[in-house]
Each structure stands twice: as structure tokens, then as C-alpha cells.
Amino acid sequence: MGFGCNAAGVVGARIIDSPRERLIAILTNNFVPCNGRFPFLITISSIFIARSTFGIWSSILSTLSVILVIIIGILMTLIISKILSKTILKGIPSSFVLELPPYRMPQIGKVLVRSIFDRTLFVLGRAVAVAAPAGVVIWLFANINIAGISILNHIAQFLNPFASLMGLDGYILTAFILALPANEIVLPIILMSYMSGGNLVQIEDLTSISNILINNGWTLLTAINVMLFSLMHFPCSTTLISIKKETGRWKWAIISFIIPTVCGILVCMLTNGIYNLLF
């Protein structure tokens, strides 16, 4: 379920009887890319991975790069799950039995009511509660100037030295932080920052996006690290709120924030270091 929405994946973990294993599933759910991250991953791979070859091979290579990112996410899920089960969430593994219930004819009315009110509106309500004020914050950061420079630019300049260690730049890292409400707005924030605009930018033309990114210093290494960090960084706000609701404690929401973020930072630093060492 996490491939569709990490928040839905967290809620879906209710079917796991063991509290310990339910927590492990919740804490590692964010390592698989959701629908909010797939368009970003596909766009970056189409611009920087596919351009290394021509014809049908460009599409195949782009597709394989996205699949590779998904496989890395699954492997990280398994690795972190193993580490958690041996450290802070020790315990005896429980058996899993899937019992098929007697078949009953589906009742369309109940299915629609439960899916819309118990699931869709439940998650959307949490998303709207955070997304609305976050949109105001992003607009203020982009439009309020201090010493002739927007607050967004000040933040990006402050983060730039650390982001450089990860093979990124300050604007990219700032975009990920400001996109806490929704992963879908990472690229629009990056484009808005590079174009010095005051509003989120949504450009559909890949050529235009490619020109903006390349003119602002993006390379193949930047694209690879951006894809890796997109896979491994803190969950969106809706997922964090869902984790708190499902576990009853902010402690687990904070841990779920820290684990993928630390993994993403370390992996990007490692990738950047190896690339610089070889090339």
C-alpha cells in the first residue's frame, strides 16, 4: 500500500497482529516511493539517465533506473527492519497465517462509504490540515526579502555547504524541507528557486525543465543523489501524523523521521565521495 501512499500504508499496518512487527512495518514504510515521488523520479531519470543513449534504449534505461531505485528502497526496508528487530524492537518473530474468509457478495454501497469516508477523506483531511498553512509559509519565504535577498535564498545559502557534501545544492535541500506537506511539490519549489519566482512553478515541458536544471549546475551525479534522497528522506507530514495516530506517541513519528533521513544523507555522501574519488 505504501507504493500508493505511505500514509495509507501506515494505516494498513493495522492488519498485523504483533505490535512489535506492526511498528517495524510502520517505521520502514517510507523506504518505498509513493505516488508523490514517482513523477519526480521519472522526470529526473528521463532528463539525465535517458539522455546518455538514443532511441528505444533511452526509454529502457530510464525505466531500469527507476526500477533500480525501487529495488534499493525494498532492500533498505529489509535491512532497516532487520536492524530494528535486533535493537530497539527486539522480540520473537510471530507466525503469519492468512485465512480466507467465506465468500460473500460485495455490497457496493458499503464498499463506497467505507472507502470514501473511512479511508480517502480520513487521509485527505490530514493532508489539507498541513498543506494549507505550509503553502502560506512557502509563499512568504519566497516573497519576503531581507537585505535584498528572499528568506528562501538565505536558507539555501546556509544549507549549501552541507548539501555539497551530499552532491546536492542548498536549493535542492531547501525544496525537500519545504515539501514536507507533500512530495509532489519538491520539483516546483526547485524550479521556483532557480527562476527567482514568487510562486510555485509547474512546467510540463521536459526540455524546459532540463535547461533550467542544467543551467543551474545539475549533472548526472546530482540527478543520482536527488533520486536517492527522494527515496530516502523523511516522510510527508500526512504520514507523520498518521504514524502518531496509529502508535499513539510522537516518539515513533520522530524516529520514522530520523531513520530514512539519516540513511539518505549517508548514502548520498557515500555516492558523492566514491564519484569524486574515481573521477
C-alpha positions in Angstrom: 0.0 0.0 0.0 3.0 2.3 0.6 3.6 2.4 -3.1 0.3 4.2 -3.5 0.6 6.4 -0.4 2.8 6.0 2.6 0.1 7.3 5.0 -2.3 4.6 3.7 0.5 2.0 4.2 0.8 3.1 7.8 -2.9 2.8 8.4 -2.9 -0.5 6.5 -0.4 -1.9 9.0 -3.4 -2.4 11.4 -3.8 -5.9 9.9 -0.6 -7.0 11.6 -1.4 -8.6 15.0 2.0 -8.3 16.6 2.5 -4.7 18.0 6.3 -5.1 17.6 6.1 -6.1 13.9 3.4 -3.5 13.2 5.9 -0.9 14.5 8.6 -2.2 12.2 6.3 -2.1 9.2 5.3 1.5 10.1 8.8 2.7 10.6 10.1 1.3 7.3 7.1 2.1 5.2 8.6 5.3 3.8 11.5 3.5 2.1 9.2 2.6 -0.8 8.4 5.5 -3.1 4.8 6.7 -3.1 2.7 8.2 -5.9 4.0 11.7 -4.8 7.6 10.7 -5.6 7.2 8.6 -8.7 6.6 11.5 -11.1 9.7 13.3 -9.7 11.8 10.1 -10.1 10.6 9.5 -13.6 11.2 13.2 -14.7 14.8 13.2 -13.4 15.6 9.8 -14.9 14.1 10.9 -18.2 16.2 14.0 -18.3 19.6 12.8 -17.0 19.6 9.0 -17.4 17.8 8.6 -20.7 20.0 11.3 -22.4 23.0 9.0 -22.2 21.7 6.9 -25.1 19.3 7.2 -28.0 16.1 5.7 -29.4 14.3 3.0 -27.6 17.3 2.4 -25.4 16.8 5.7 -23.7 13.3 4.8 -22.5 14.5 1.3 -21.4 17.5 2.8 -19.5 15.2 5.4 -17.9 12.8 2.7 -16.8 15.5 0.5 -15.4 16.9 3.3 -13.4 13.5 3.9 -11.7 13.1 0.2 -11.1 16.6 0.1 -9.6 15.6 2.9 -7.2 12.5 0.9 -6.2 14.7 -2.2 -5.6 17.1 -0.2 -3.4 14.1 1.0 -1.4 12.9 -2.6 -0.9 16.4 -3.7 0.2 16.7 -0.8 2.6 13.3 -1.8 4.0 14.6 -5.3 4.7 17.9 -4.1 6.1 16.4 -1.5 8.5 13.7 -4.0 9.5 16.4 -6.5 10.5 18.3 -3.8 12.4 15.2 -2.7 14.3 14.3 -6.3 15.1 17.7 -6.8 16.7 17.9 -3.5 18.6 15.1 -1.2 19.8 12.3 -3.6 18.7 13.7 -7.0 19.9 11.3 -9.8 20.1 10.3 -13.3 19.0 9.0 -13.3 15.4 5.4 -14.3 15.1 3.9 -16.7 12.6 1.7 -15.2 9.9 -1.4 -17.2 8.9 -3.6 -15.9 6.1 -7.1 -17.4 6.5 -9.5 -17.0 3.6 -13.0 -16.0 4.9 -16.2 -17.4 3.4 -17.1 -15.7 0.2 -19.8 -13.1 0.4 -21.3 -11.0 -2.4 -19.8 -7.4 -2.2 -22.2 -4.7 -1.2 -21.4 -1.7 -3.4 -22.9 0.9 -1.1 -20.9 -0.2 1.9 -17.7 -0.5 -0.1 -18.1 3.1 -1.4 -19.0 4.5 2.0 -16.1 2.8 3.8 -13.5 3.6 1.1 -14.5 7.2 0.9 -15.3 8.2 4.5 -13.1 5.7 6.4 -10.0 5.9 4.2 -9.9 8.7 1.5 -11.4 11.6 3.4 -9.6 10.4 6.6 -6.2 10.8 4.9 -7.1 13.9 2.8 -8.3 15.7 5.9 -4.9 15.3 7.5 -3.2 16.4 4.3 -5.2 19.6 3.9 -4.8 20.5 7.6 -1.0 20.7 7.0 -0.8 21.7 3.3 -2.8 24.9 3.6 -0.6 26.6 6.2 2.5 25.2 4.6 1.6 26.8 1.3 1.4 30.2 3.0 4.9 29.6 4.6 6.4 28.7 1.2 4.9 31.9 -0.4 6.2 34.1 2.5 9.7 32.6 2.3 9.8 33.2 -1.5 8.5 36.8 -1.3 9.8 38.4 1.9 13.3 39.9 1.3 16.0 40.5 3.9 18.9 42.6 2.8 17.6 42.3 -0.8 17.5 38.5 -0.7 14.5 36.3 -0.1 14.3 34.2 3.0 14.3 31.1 0.8 17.6 32.2 -0.7 19.1 32.8 2.7 18.1 29.3 3.8 19.5 27.8 0.6 22.8 29.6 1.1 23.0 28.4 4.7 22.4 24.8 3.7 24.7 24.8 0.7 27.9 23.7 2.4 26.2 20.7 3.9 24.3 19.9 0.7 27.5 20.0 -1.3 28.8 17.0 0.8 25.7 15.1 -0.4 26.3 16.0 -4.1 23.3 18.4 -4.0 23.0 22.2 -3.6 21.2 24.4 -1.0 18.1 24.9 -3.1 17.5 21.2 -3.6 17.8 20.5 0.2 15.6 23.5 0.9 13.0 22.2 -1.5 12.9 18.8 0.3 12.4 20.6 3.6 9.7 22.9 2.4 8.0 20.0 0.7 7.3 18.3 4.0 3.5 18.6 3.4 3.6 16.8 0.1 6.4 15.2 -2.0 4.7 16.4 -5.2 6.0 20.0 -4.7 9.7 19.2 -4.5 10.4 19.9 -8.2 8.1 23.0 -8.4 10.0 24.5 -5.4 13.3 23.8 -7.0 12.2 25.4 -10.3 10.7 28.4 -8.4 14.0 28.9 -6.6 16.2 28.7 -9.7 13.9 31.1 -11.6 13.8 33.5 -8.6 10.0 33.4 -8.7 7.5 34.2 -6.0 5.1 31.3 -6.8 5.4 27.6 -7.3 6.2 26.7 -10.9 4.7 23.8 -12.8 6.4 23.2 -16.1 5.3 20.3 -18.2 7.9 20.5 -21.0 10.9 18.2 -20.1 13.2 20.3 -22.3 12.5 23.5 -20.4 13.0 21.7 -17.1 16.2 20.1 -18.3 17.6 23.5 -19.4 16.7 25.1 -16.1 18.4 22.3 -14.1 21.5 22.0 -16.2 22.0 25.8 -16.3 22.0 25.7 -12.5 24.8 23.2 -12.3 22.9 19.8 -12.3 25.0 16.9 -13.5 24.4 13.1 -13.7 25.8 12.8 -10.2 23.3 15.5 -8.9 20.4 13.6 -10.5 21.5 10.3 -9.0 21.8 11.8 -5.5 18.5 13.6 -5.9 16.8 10.3 -6.8 18.4 8.5 -3.8 17.5 11.3 -1.4 14.0 11.3 -2.8 13.8 7.6 -2.0 15.3 8.0 1.5 14.2 11.1 3.4 11.7 12.0 6.0 8.0 11.0 5.4 5.5 13.7 4.4 3.5 15.4 7.2 0.4 13.4 6.5 2.4 10.2 7.0 3.9 11.5 10.2 0.5 12.5 11.6 -0.8 9.0 10.7 2.1 7.4 12.5 1.4 9.4 15.6 -2.3 8.5 15.4 -1.6 4.8 14.8 1.1 4.4 17.5 -0.3 6.9 20.0 3.1 8.6 20.5 5.1 11.3 18.8 8.2 9.3 19.7 7.6 6.8 16.8 6.8 9.6 14.4 10.1 11.3 15.3 12.0 8.0 14.9 10.3 7.4 11.5 11.5 10.9 10.5 15.1 10.3 11.6 15.8 6.8 10.2 15.2 7.4 6.5 16.7 10.9 6.6 20.0 9.7 8.2 20.1 6.8 5.7 19.5 9.2 2.8 22.2 11.6 4.0 24.8 8.8 4.5 24.0 7.1 1.1 24.3 10.4 -0.8 27.5 11.3 0.9 28.9 7.8 0.1 27.8 8.1 -3.5 29.3 11.6 -3.8 32.6 10.5 -2.2 33.0 7.5 -4.4 32.3 9.5 -7.5 34.8 12.2 -6.6 37.4 9.6 -5.7 37.0 7.8 -9.1 36.5 10.9 -11.3 
